[in-house]
Amino acid sequence: MRVLIVKNYDEMSKEAGKIVKNRLEQKPDLVLGLATGSTPLGLYKELIRMHKEDSVSFAKVRTFNLDEYLGLKPDNEQSYHYFMFENLFKHIDIPRENIYIPDGQTKDPEKFCQWYEDEIEKAGGLDLQVVGIGGDGHVGFNEPGSSLASRTRVKTLDEGTIKDNSRFFAKPEDVPHFAITMGVGTILESKEILFVANGAGKSAIVARAIEGPVTSQVTASILQIHPKAVAILDEAAAADLQRKDYYKYAEEQARRFEKSL
Ligand code: GLP
């Protein structure tokens, strides 16, 4: 895994934006997996800026979101549908029919989840999946204990996750207890994974995900077995990494090497 440590949130977002831009240049019909949460907001601002200022187009891109709360309508301000349209989709040129987000209102979750998997496959698979990390190490909503081979399905949210995410809701009781999430196995099949994390609150779990054992107890640790994963962390989130100095040194060497070509 490539570990890129940058100064702050702003730089994390810009570096992540550069990667997405580069992949879009290589493949304008990129199949892009997207995440919610506060962490990727800066990346989405950067994508909007690139669209407006640098004419980056999303006209041929297809997006698949990681997850959605079960039971929330798309126009509910706490739904991930609402989040994605407000913070990204309505500001770029992606056609509505190219946007896939799990349906939180499905009456037949099992059938829906299979359909979602089939659509990812029909699109040719995910090219690049953006992920963050939850306080308990979850990726998507794959709570500790999720099978590392899991596919898109309904997960019961951990109490800690409900508490963490209650900051977005009027009352903690309003936080749904279930979500549809891509499985760990689904995420692992993406050709590339872009992991972003910032802030001191994430440093301990980031260290477990990147340097701890690969375990279903910290589902983000699957990044370690992915052939092409990059972690972009700000200094605060990287603080507990034991090999922090090496990652920085390796990045410097890689830049020097690229220049010499
Ligand atoms: C939710 C999402 C995750 C996200 C996590 C962290 O649980 N399902 O995809 O990574 O929140 O959110 P934040 O970036 O706000 O810390």
Boltz pocket constraint, residues with backbone or C-beta under 6 A from the ligand:
constraints:
  - pocket:
      binder: B
      contacts: [[A, 35], [A, 36], [A, 37], [A, 38], [A, 39], [A, 40], [A, 66], [A, 67], [A, 131], [A, 132], [A, 133], [A, 134], [A, 135], [A, 138], [A, 139], [A, 140], [A, 141], [A, 161], [A, 165]]
      max_distance: 6.0
